[in-house]
């Protein structure tokens, strides 16, 4: 079967974000006539979004339509895609061939998200929806599938230019803990940030990122969201860490973890100090942020690490 035309694909992406019921009805209607597996959103960025007038720039989403459904936590659409098989093995792919990346946006961290090789577990953890991982786990159970909780393939944009190719990779548990640490720090220092960072300074701070990765329609949203009070998501991320640990998730033995104020606050897009260490060491160094989650800290520090990636 052939793929739908690109306009239809783009409309499906938007429909999934907007309404799970309506999107699932559309997917059900299209699946008998079209191949809906591994579809990618591709859009043209308006010329006035770039410095060079007349520049023809296309942007592609690193998330295919299945990962997009997981990230936006739409259970009815998720069930349909799992019915079609195969999609649950896909990972995010940062576009090549001069395409700009369509960025996801983290409400709790106030930053764009671009990750190469992130599987559905990673994107459920990064979701702005608190129950995305729970929804994914339930869907896997309904379809008798085994969730790949120890896939060590996720490479955040912050690691792209670092030297050690193996240390760039993270497990879902690594991603979850880095997010928790960043969110906890944001909660603690929220009042200070409100007083010291003005909207104009925020825009100036993120402009290099927006210029490099485009944002593809997310530029205005990014500036507006960063100017508002960040969503506190540390408790739900802590719950996701518990879910992963109970399922047997492991952290990396040697991976790039944040080692500066800036990268601790922004582990997935920040630039600066990253050091190769184990997840256990990273947790010990930031143990003060786990005071209300001592059970998690104990498990993270004492659990056996993941030594080899899952094949």
Secondary structure, DSSP 8 states (H G I E B T S, - for coil): -----HHHHHHHHHHHHH-HHHHHHHHHHHTTTS--TT-EEEEEE-GGGSSSTT--EEEEEEEEHHHHHHHTT-HHHHHHHHHT-SGGG-------TT-EEE-EEETTTTEEE-EES--HHHHHHH-SSTTHHHHHHHHHHHTT----TT---BEEGGGTT-S-TTTT-B-HHHHHHHHHHHHHHHHHTHHHHHHH--HHHHHHHHHHHHHHH--TT-HHHHHHHHHS-----HHHHHHHHHHHHHTT---BSSEEEE-SHHHHH-TTT--S-EEEE-HHHHHHHTGGGGGGGHHHHHHHHHS--B-S---
